[in-house]
């Protein structure tokens, strides 16, 4: 699980969904938010070539899939994809 403060995963959103309206947190829905690979090699990993990294990242994405992410802005706004909004039953 990603523990960076500015990135929320779907499980964190589900835990927080009960408090969103009460805490004054605004929700923005953006089609620009896309799922990201669960596992991938970093762009600065120097122990393989670029074609090898690209092939490995493709294999990792096919094998382990993707995850939904959302982003918190300024501590009071959460940006989610339309799919996440539907899963959380947010009004669009």
The 8 nearest C-alpha neighbors of each residue, nearest first, counted from 0:
[[1, 2, 8, 37, 3, 10, 7, 11],
 [0, 2, 3, 8, 6, 7, 4, 68],
 [3, 1, 0, 4, 6, 7, 5, 8],
 [2, 4, 5, 6, 1, 7, 0, 8],
 [3, 5, 6, 2, 7, 71, 1, 70],
 [4, 6, 71, 3, 70, 7, 72, 2],
 [7, 5, 70, 3, 4, 69, 71, 8],
 [8, 6, 69, 68, 70, 11, 5, 12],
 [7, 9, 68, 11, 10, 69, 67, 12],
 [8, 10, 12, 11, 67, 13, 68, 7],
 [9, 11, 13, 12, 8, 14, 7, 15],
 [12, 10, 14, 8, 9, 13, 7, 15],
 [11, 13, 15, 9, 10, 14, 16, 8],
 [14, 12, 10, 16, 15, 11, 9, 87],
 [15, 13, 11, 12, 16, 10, 17, 18],
 [14, 16, 12, 13, 18, 17, 11, 19],
 [17, 15, 13, 19, 18, 14, 12, 87],
 [16, 18, 15, 19, 14, 20, 13, 21],
 [17, 19, 21, 16, 15, 20, 22, 14],
 [20, 18, 16, 24, 22, 21, 17, 15],
 [19, 21, 22, 23, 18, 24, 17, 25],
 [22, 20, 18, 19, 23, 24, 17, 16],
 [23, 21, 19, 24, 20, 18, 75, 25],
 [22, 24, 21, 20, 25, 19, 75, 18],
 [25, 23, 75, 19, 22, 76, 20, 26],
 [24, 26, 76, 75, 77, 23, 27, 19],
 [27, 25, 77, 76, 78, 28, 24, 79],
 [26, 28, 78, 77, 79, 29, 25, 76],
 [29, 27, 79, 80, 78, 81, 26, 30],
 [28, 30, 80, 31, 32, 79, 27, 81],
 [31, 29, 32, 80, 81, 28, 33, 79],
 [30, 32, 29, 33, 80, 28, 79, 81],
 [33, 31, 80, 30, 29, 79, 34, 69],
 [32, 34, 31, 35, 80, 67, 30, 68],
 [35, 33, 67, 66, 65, 68, 36, 32],
 [36, 34, 65, 66, 37, 33, 67, 68],
 [37, 35, 65, 60, 38, 64, 66, 39],
 [36, 38, 65, 66, 64, 35, 63, 39],
 [39, 37, 36, 59, 60, 63, 40, 56],
 [40, 38, 56, 41, 59, 36, 37, 60],
 [39, 41, 56, 42, 52, 44, 38, 55],
 [42, 40, 44, 43, 39, 52, 45, 56],
 [41, 43, 44, 40, 52, 45, 49, 39],
 [42, 44, 41, 45, 40, 46, 47, 49],
 [45, 43, 41, 42, 46, 40, 47, 52],
 [46, 44, 47, 43, 48, 42, 41, 49],
 [45, 47, 44, 48, 43, 52, 51, 49],
 [48, 46, 45, 51, 52, 49, 44, 50],
 [47, 49, 51, 50, 52, 46, 45, 53],
 [48, 50, 52, 51, 53, 47, 54, 42],
 [51, 49, 53, 52, 48, 54, 47, 55],
 [50, 52, 54, 48, 49, 53, 55, 47],
 [53, 51, 49, 55, 50, 54, 56, 48],
 [52, 54, 50, 56, 51, 55, 49, 57],
 [53, 55, 57, 51, 52, 56, 50, 58],
 [56, 54, 52, 58, 57, 53, 51, 59],
 [57, 55, 59, 53, 39, 58, 54, 52],
 [56, 58, 54, 60, 55, 59, 53, 61],
 [57, 59, 55, 61, 56, 60, 62, 54],
 [60, 58, 56, 62, 61, 57, 63, 55],
 [59, 61, 64, 57, 36, 63, 58, 62],
 [62, 60, 58, 59, 64, 63, 57, 65],
 [61, 63, 59, 60, 64, 58, 57, 38],
 [64, 62, 60, 59, 61, 37, 65, 38],
 [65, 63, 60, 61, 62, 36, 37, 66],
 [64, 66, 36, 37, 35, 34, 60, 63],
 [67, 65, 34, 35, 37, 36, 68, 64],
 [66, 68, 34, 9, 8, 35, 65, 69],
 [69, 67, 8, 7, 9, 34, 66, 6],
 [70, 68, 79, 7, 78, 6, 8, 77],
 [69, 71, 6, 78, 77, 7, 5, 72],
 [70, 72, 77, 5, 76, 74, 78, 6],
 [71, 73, 76, 74, 77, 75, 70, 5],
 [74, 72, 75, 76, 71, 77, 5, 70],
 [73, 75, 72, 76, 71, 24, 77, 5],
 [74, 76, 24, 73, 25, 72, 77, 71],
 [77, 75, 25, 72, 24, 71, 26, 74],
 [76, 78, 71, 26, 70, 27, 72, 25],
 [77, 79, 27, 70, 69, 28, 26, 71],
 [80, 78, 69, 28, 83, 29, 27, 77],
 [79, 81, 32, 83, 29, 82, 30, 28],
 [80, 82, 84, 83, 28, 30, 85, 29],
 [83, 81, 85, 80, 84, 86, 79, 87],
 [84, 82, 86, 80, 85, 81, 79, 87],
 [83, 85, 81, 87, 89, 82, 86, 88],
 [86, 84, 88, 82, 83, 87, 89, 81],
 [87, 85, 83, 88, 84, 82, 89, 81],
 [86, 88, 84, 85, 89, 83, 13, 16],
 [89, 87, 85, 86, 84, 90, 83, 91],
 [90, 88, 84, 87, 85, 91, 86, 83],
 [89, 91, 88, 84, 85, 87, 26, 28],
 [90, 89, 28, 84, 81, 85, 88, 27]]
